[in-house]
Amino acid sequence: MKTSMLLLPLVIGSSVVQAESEPLDWRLSFGVHDFQVESSDTFGAHAAISLDTVTDGGIKLHANLDTYVDRDKDKLDPDHIPIWFQSAYYARGNWLTLSEDLKLDWQLDLRGKRNTVSSVEKQIKFYPSLLLDYARPAYGATATLGMGYYFLEIDDDVPKERGYVRGEFGNDATAWMGDLGGYIMLAPGWRLSGGVEYWADGSETLETNYRAALEVNTPGLYKDSVLTFSMEQSHYNLDHYDKWPKDYEDYLPILPWDTDTLYRLYLTVPW
């Protein structure tokens, strides 16, 4: 099953590090969301499970799986099953300490999503990277540069209506990525963060992703809990899937949109 495959790295990771690491930090998240595609809003609820730990060698390990249930009324995809997934796993270690506040880290990431209402059937990003991290209590910034594997598969329902034949919907590449991010503490327990991520195959853009989040510590709701409002927007280059030249009289792109935006409001608690 798709869900069990997404959970597998989380389960394996926890069993590997449990014997030789700090205690495992398990957390649960619950919330609501709006998945926006052009003028269409698809509302729903979601839940997530995450795991963080640090090995005896100082390597930070993270795993996260989000499950979304949509109230799919707009029918962007005429045959959409309104359950979809996001996952993120990484290992991160220090390479160079440049100063008390500035470090150069290495990081290995595996991220993906499946079955979105915007017709992303499957996405995989797997890459090693170097991360320059400047962190102070009140503010900080990161710059990341990596090279790895990028895969995007489009669901076949909407493309079939636009003259595309089943089997033309997967595109993969050895790609490079860059990411710039930062955060600022607005007040004690109030953290605002944001960033932009860019993927390209040589000089050809694959995807640009924008993100922002406001996190508020909420011990009054639950001990060690955090309330988060976040936005994540993805802009995809779908030219790789074109069946016709753009100047062709009957040209249609594979999808009638190339951008989706996810808004979330959720509470994270220790487990």
N, C-alpha and C positions, 0 to 999 in steps of 0.2 A: 504494500500500500504506500501511497505517496507520503502520508504522515509518518509512517514508521521509518522510511528512508531519510526523512528530514531530521528525525529524532536520533538516528543512529550515531552521528558524531558526538552529540551531547552525552549519550549513554556511555560510549566508548571512552570519551574524554574524562568523565567522572571516575570511571573504574581505574583508568591508568594513573591519575594523579592522586587518588585518595590516600594511597599508602605513603606517598612522599610529598606532602604539600601542607600548606595552611588549611584550616577547615574550609569545607566547601560552602560557598555563599549562594544558596538557592533563593530565588525571588519569583513571585507571581505578580502579574499585572492584569487588570481588568479595566475595560473602558468602552467608549463609543467612538465611531469614526464616520467620516464623510469622504467617499472616493469620488472625486470630481473629474469628469472628462468633458471638455468644452462646457456647454451649458447644462450638462446632466449631473445630478447629484445622487449618489447611491449611498444611503445611510446603513449603518449596521452596528454590531457589537463585536468585540474581540477580546481574546485572552492570550497571555504569553507566559512562558516559563523560561527562566534564565539561570545560568550558573557562572560564577566567577571564583577563581582561586589563583594562588601563586605557588609555584613549585619551590622546592628547597634551593634550586639554582636561580631563583629570582625571575622565572618566566611567568608572565601573566597569561592565564587561559580564560577564554570567555566563550559561552555558547548561548544562543537565544533562538527561540522558536515562537512565532506569532501565528495564531489561527484567527481568521476573520469570517464572520457570518454576515452576509449582505442582505438587505431588504431590497432585492433587485426588481424595481418597478419600471425603469426606463427602457429596458430591453436593448441596450447597446449591442449586446451579443444575444441573438435570438434563442440560443440553446445553452446559456451560461448556467453552470451549477454554482449557486451563490455561496460557496465556501472556498477560501483561498488561503495561501500560506506565505510567510516570509521567514527566512532563517539567516543567521549570521554567526560565524565562528572565527576566532582568531587566536593566535599565539604571538606574544610580544615580549621582547627582551631588550635590555640596554646594550648598545654597542660602544658608545663613547659618552662620557660625561664632560661637557664642555665648560660648564659653570654650575653653580648651585641651582640655577633656574633653567638652564638650557641643556638638553640631552639629545643625542642622536640614537634612535632606537631602530631595531629591525622588527618587521611584522609580517606574518603569514595569514592571509585572509581567505575565507570561503564564504560567499554570500549568494543568496538566491531568492527567487519568488516563483509562485506557481498559480495559474488559473485566475488572474485578475479580471475584473469586469471590463477592463480596457483592452482585452484580447491578448495579454501576455500569457501564453501557455506555460512557458518555462524560461527562466533566466538564471544563468550561472556566471559568477565572477570569482576567479581563483587566481591569486597573485601574491608574490612576495614584494615587499616594499621597504624603503627607508623613510623614517618619520622624524622630522626635526621638531622637537617639542619644547616650547617655552611656557613654563607654568609658574604662576605666582598665586597667592591666596585670592587676590581680587580680580585677576584677569589672566588670560593666557592665549596662545595661538599655536597652531600646528601646520606644517607643510609636509605633504606626503608625495612621494614619487615611486611608482612601481611598474612592473611589467608582468603580464600574465595572460590568462585565458578568459575570453569574453564570449558568451553564447546567448542568443536571444531567439526564441521560437514563438511565432505568432499562431494563435488558435485559428482553426480553419473555417469557422462558421461565417464570420463577416467577410473574409476574402473570397469565399465561394460565391457570395452574392455580387462580387465585383469582377468576376471573370477569372479569378486565380484558381489554379488546379491544385488539389490536395498534394502535399509533398514538397511544395516550394517554400515552406515557411520557416525553415531553420537557417540561421546565419551564425557562424563562429569565426573567431579571429584570434591570432596572437596580437595582443594590444597593450599599449601603455596607458597609464592613468596618472592623473595629478589631482591633488586635493588640497584645498586651503580651508582652514576652520579656525574658530576662536570662541572664547567665552568671556563673560564679564559677570561679576557678582553685583546685582542691583541693590541687594540688601542682605543681611544675614539670612541664609536659607533660601534666597531667591537667585537663581542662576539662569542667565540668558545665553544661548549658544547658537551658532549657525555656521554654514559653510557651503562650498560648491565643489563638486567632483566632476571630472572630465575624463572620458574614455575616447581613445582614437586608435585606428588601425593605420599607422604611419601618419599621414597628414589628413586622413579622412575621419571625420567625427563619427563616433558610434552612439554616444549618449552623454548628456549633460544633466547633472542632478543637483538640485538646490534643496537645502534643509534649514530649518530653524526650530528651536525648542525653548520653552520656558518651563523650568523645573522649580517647584516650591516644596520645601520640607513641610510635612503636615503631621507632626506628632499628635495633634489634637484629634485627628481622625483615626490614626492607628500608630503604634510605636514604630519608629524608624521608617515611616511611609513617605512617599514622594508623589505629588500630583504633577502631571506633565501635560502641557498642551504643545503639540508639535505639528509641523508641516513638512512634507517631503514632495517635491515636484520633479518628475522625470521627463526629459525631452529626448525622444528617440529619433535617430536618423534611419528612416525606413526605405531609403533609396536603393539599398542592396536587394530589396525584394521586387523591384519594378519589373513588370512583365513587358511593358511597352516603353519606347523612348518618350521622354517628357513632351516632345513636340508632336507626338502622334495624336491624331484627331480624337480617338477614343481612350486616351490615357486616363487611367485611374490609379492612384496609389493603393497599396494593399489594404490600408485602413483609412477611414475618413478623418482620423485624428492622429497626432504624433506626440501628444502630451497628456500626462495624467498627474493628478495632485491628490495626495492623501493627507487629510486633516484628522488628528487624533486627540482625544482627551482621555487620560487613563491614570489609574492609581497603582503604584508599585509597593508591594509589602514583602517583608521577609517571610520565608517559608521554613 
